[in-house]
């Protein structure tokens, strides 16, 4: 059965490496309120040459809201390629 590996940082944060199909592994922290989307820094989006497909208003902890660019990224996940929003 396919599986992914993660670890815990010295600050006790859960992390995992994702593997985009067009780049090297990206280390990501796991949000305990995970919604299924990835949040990537703009520098990573530019490095991977991801196309922005739109903008969306998102809610942060404490009911704070902001508008963020949305891109699609293909990653290798559990033994197959999945396209997810970032």
C-alpha positions in Angstrom: 0.0 0.0 0.0 1.3 3.5 -0.9 2.1 5.9 1.9 3.9 9.2 2.5 6.5 10.0 5.1 6.6 12.9 7.5 8.4 14.1 10.6 8.2 16.4 13.5 10.2 19.6 13.7 12.1 20.6 16.9 9.2 23.0 17.5 6.8 20.0 17.5 5.2 20.9 14.1 4.2 18.1 11.8 5.8 18.3 8.4 5.7 16.3 5.1 7.6 16.5 1.8 5.4 16.9 -1.3 6.8 16.0 -4.7 5.6 18.2 -7.6 5.8 16.5 -11.0 7.7 19.5 -12.3 10.2 20.1 -9.5 12.0 18.9 -6.4 10.5 18.1 -3.1 8.9 20.9 -1.0 8.9 20.7 2.8 5.4 21.6 4.1 4.0 22.0 7.6 0.7 20.3 8.2 -2.1 22.5 9.4 -4.3 20.8 11.9 -7.2 22.6 10.3 -6.2 21.2 6.9 -8.8 21.8 4.2 -7.2 19.9 1.4 -5.5 22.8 -0.3 -1.8 23.7 -0.1 -0.5 27.1 0.9 2.7 27.9 -0.9 4.9 31.0 -0.7 4.9 33.1 -3.9 8.6 32.3 -4.4 7.8 28.5 -4.7 4.9 29.3 -7.1 7.2 31.3 -9.3 10.1 28.7 -9.1 7.7 26.0 -10.2 6.2 28.3 -12.9 2.7 27.6 -11.8 -0.1 29.5 -13.6 -2.5 31.5 -11.5 -6.0 30.4 -12.3 -7.9 32.9 -10.1 -8.2 34.6 -6.7 -10.1 33.5 -3.7 -11.0 34.9 -0.3 -9.7 32.7 2.5 -10.3 32.7 6.2 -7.4 32.5 8.6 -7.2 31.7 12.3 -9.1 34.3 14.4 -11.6 35.0 11.6 -9.1 37.0 9.6 -9.7 37.1 5.9 -7.4 37.8 2.9 -7.5 37.3 -0.9 -5.0 34.9 -2.3 -4.0 33.8 -5.8 -5.0 30.2 -6.7 -2.9 27.9 -8.8 -3.0 24.2 -9.7 -0.1 21.9 -9.0 0.4 18.3 -9.9 2.1 16.3 -7.2 3.0 12.6 -6.7 0.8 11.5 -3.8 0.3 8.0 -2.5 1.7 6.4 -5.7 -0.3 8.4 -8.2 -0.3 12.0 -9.7 -2.9 14.3 -8.1 -3.7 17.8 -9.1 -4.5 20.1 -6.2 -5.2 23.7 -5.5 -2.4 25.8 -4.1 
